[in-house]
Amino acid sequence: MIQQANRLPYGLAAYAFSKSSKTVNLLGEQIEGGMIGINSFQISVPESPFGGVKESGHGSKKASKGSMPVS
């Protein structure tokens, strides 16, 4: 399953659901994604930076708070 997911040229986010801690650890280590949600669809909030890998971009985008002027 991991090879099939990683064969895609995109990697902004990945999601997986499992009751097995062994499977969860394996997915977290081997899935090629900028953000990985395990047992949850919520992987980010507007205040935190996000990024992808492969054709989904490299590096991270600034969070909404990161682009505000500092006073």
BATORMI-450542 format. One line per 10 residues: number of its first residue (from 0); for each residue x, y, z of C-alpha. Coordinates in steps of 0.001 Angstrom, whole numbers, plus 500000, padded with zeros to 6 digits. Example, Ala and Ser with C-alpha at 12.3 -4.5 7.8 and 13.67 -1.06 7.14 Angstrom:
REM residues 2
0 = 512300/495500/507800  513670/498940/507140;
//
This chain:
REM residues 71
0 = 500000/500000/500000  502809/502445/500830  504519/501846/497479  501251/502515/495670  500742/505811/497531  504340/506928/496989  504262/506187/493225  502255/509364/492587  504178/512464/491501  502461/514592/494153;
10 = 502941/514816/497891  501163/517736/499518  499297/515645/502075  498565/512039/502953  495920/510517/505185  495721/507062/506756  493595/505332/509337  494639/502335/511411  494147/500808/514849  497615/499234/514743;
20 = 500446/501246/516308  502931/499284/514188  501126/500332/510993  500836/503949/512164  504590/504130/512841  505406/502543/509484  503144/504986/507633  504628/507968/509455  508147/506898/508501  507602/505818/504894;
30 = 504781/507878/503335  506160/510660/501117  504004/513646/501979  504499/517172/503164  501844/516702/505835  500543/513382/507100  497253/512928/508928  496991/509649/510796  493576/508818/512229  492486/512410/511588;
40 = 491578/514663/508687  492842/517770/510485  496538/518127/509768  497011/521857/509946  495568/525132/511163  495766/528497/509351  498406/529758/511792  500950/527049/511004  503160/526719/507931  502580/523904/505463;
50 = 504483/522399/502583  504615/519585/500092  507117/517356/498367  507621/516132/494795  505449/518043/492269  503454/519588/495116  506313/521951/495817  509366/522016/497979  509782/523861/501209  506948/525429/503156;
60 = 504515/528276/502802  504328/530850/505553  501472/530759/507998  498902/533550/508055  500608/534967/511160  504033/534779/509511  503054/537199/506754  501731/539884/509112  503890/542920/509914  505505/542896/513334;
70 = 504924/545941/515498;
//
